[in-house]
Amino acid sequence: MIHSQTNTHKYYKQQSFNDCATIQALRAAGDTVTVIAQKLHRSKATISREITRGSVTQLDSKRHSHKVYLAETAQAIHDCKRDRTGHYAFLKTRRAFFKALAKELTRKPRVHSGDSFVHFYRDQGKSFASTTTVYRYIDVGLLELDKMALPKKLRRRVKGYKNAHKRKNKKIYGDSISCVLRL
């Protein structure tokens, strides 16, 4: 019995601008989707979808419309879609919220915590992020705040088996006496 399964891992690789330019040149030369896919070592479906996404309708001198694949258009569409995904897009679209949050949490005396500011902002009818998102962005370092600006955050234990006994948010005041005496 012959097995058709292989041990190779399938991985996704995004089209580069050079690939788009190659597709544009090969389409202009009249090559088919199959030939382009073989030359770029990609699936025919991938090339077909790329041609569909990056095609624009143009008029010739006789005012007849026809579709043409343009690499610049395909790259612009890709960049536009990429900007709308992930946490970076959320930071861009909710910029006013995160600026107000950073200003409020660094203000002396502080009135709001991270949780109360999120709820206060939501009660005003404005767009906001969840409390979990706010604290995740602070942990990763995407906001202008550091963990020291949040005193309760330093005491918080992170759940999970990997981080069960690690204290990431511990204040370090210097070397302990036992370390100094050993030297």
BELZIBEL-V259585 format. One record per pair of residues at least 24 apart in sequence whose ideal C-beta (glycine too) atoms are under 7 Angstrom apart, sorted by sequence separation. I is the first residue (numbers start at 1). J is the second residue. D is the distance in Angstrom with one decimal. If there is no record, write none. Layout:
i & j & d
I & J & D
I & J & D
This chain:
i & j & d
23 & 47 & 6.7
27 & 51 & 6.9
50 & 74 & 6.5
53 & 77 & 5.8
97 & 121 & 6.2
23 & 50 & 6.3
23 & 51 & 6.7
97 & 127 & 6.6
97 & 128 & 5.5
97 & 129 & 6.3
94 & 127 & 6.1
101 & 134 & 6.6
20 & 54 & 6.7
15 & 50 & 6.0
94 & 129 & 5.9
114 & 150 & 6.5
90 & 129 & 6.7
113 & 152 & 6.8
105 & 145 & 5.9
102 & 143 & 6.0
27 & 69 & 4.9
102 & 144 & 4.7
102 & 145 & 5.5
106 & 149 & 5.7
105 & 149 & 5.5
24 & 69 & 5.5
98 & 143 & 6.0
105 & 150 & 6.8
23 & 69 & 6.3
24 & 70 & 6.3
24 & 71 & 4.4
23 & 71 & 7.0
21 & 71 & 4.5
20 & 71 & 3.8
91 & 142 & 6.2
17 & 71 & 6.5
20 & 74 & 4.8
20 & 75 & 5.9
87 & 142 & 6.9
17 & 75 & 5.2
